[in-house]
Amino acid sequence: FALDVEPIGPVTAQIGLSGEHLSIGLWFERPEMAFRLASSVGELRGALEAADIPVEAIRVAAGRPSETQKTTSSGRFVDVSL
């Protein structure tokens, strides 16, 4: 999904779940925002794991995801039982 809110600016997020492990990719179009969040990834990981959500990976990058990083199957399944 993508959003554009100030002061962060445009952000694209890709969230994947493999078994019980969560992977997150975040792309910030404003490099300074990518840097700020990248320095706080440990806090995000800690908060998710404190909520019993095992985290496999959190990736933060400046720019936009490349075409090879996008998947056509994303967004098809939502588990509303959570």
N, C-alpha and C positions, 0 to 999 in steps of 0.2 A: 504494500500500500504506500501511498505518498501523501504528504501534507505540506502545507506552506503556512507557517505561523510566524509572526514577529515576536521576538527578535531573532529566532533561530533561522528562519528562511526555509527554502525548499529542502525536504528530507524524504528520502525513499527508504522504506524498510522492507526487509524480507525475513519472515519468521518461518522456521521449519521445525517440525517435531518428528523425531525418529525414535520410535518406542516411547520412552519416557524422557528423552533428552532433547532439550531445546537448543536451537541454533538461531542466532540473530545477526543479520547484516544490516548496517545503517550507513547510508551515503548522504553526506551533507554537502550541499552545493556551495556553502560558505566555508572555506577552509578553516577559519578561526573557530567555527562551531564544531567542526570535526575534531580539532585539536582539544577543545574544551571537554568534549564528551570522552574522547579517547583517554584523557587523563583521569576520568572517573569511572572507567569500565569496571574496576574492581568493586566499587560501591554498588553498581547495578547488578553484577554477578552475586554479590553478597546478599542483596535484598531478595533476589529471585530464589537463591538457595535457602534463605531463611524461611521462605514461603513453601519449602519442600518442592521446588521446581529445579530438577537437575539441569545444569547448563553445560552443554558440550562446547559451545564457542560463541563469542561475541566479537564481531568484526566491525570496526568503524573506519570509514574512508571518506576522503574529500572527493567531490564530483558526483557523478551519476553511475549506476551500475552499467556495465557493458552488456551488450546483447547476449553474450554467453553466460552472464551471471543471472539473467532473467530466466524464469521457467514458465512454460505454458500451462503447467498443471496447478500453479498456485491459485488459491482462492476458490477451489472447487468444493472443499469439504470443511464444514464447521461443526464441531461437537458442542451442542448446546447443553449437554448434561453437566458441564463444569459449573 
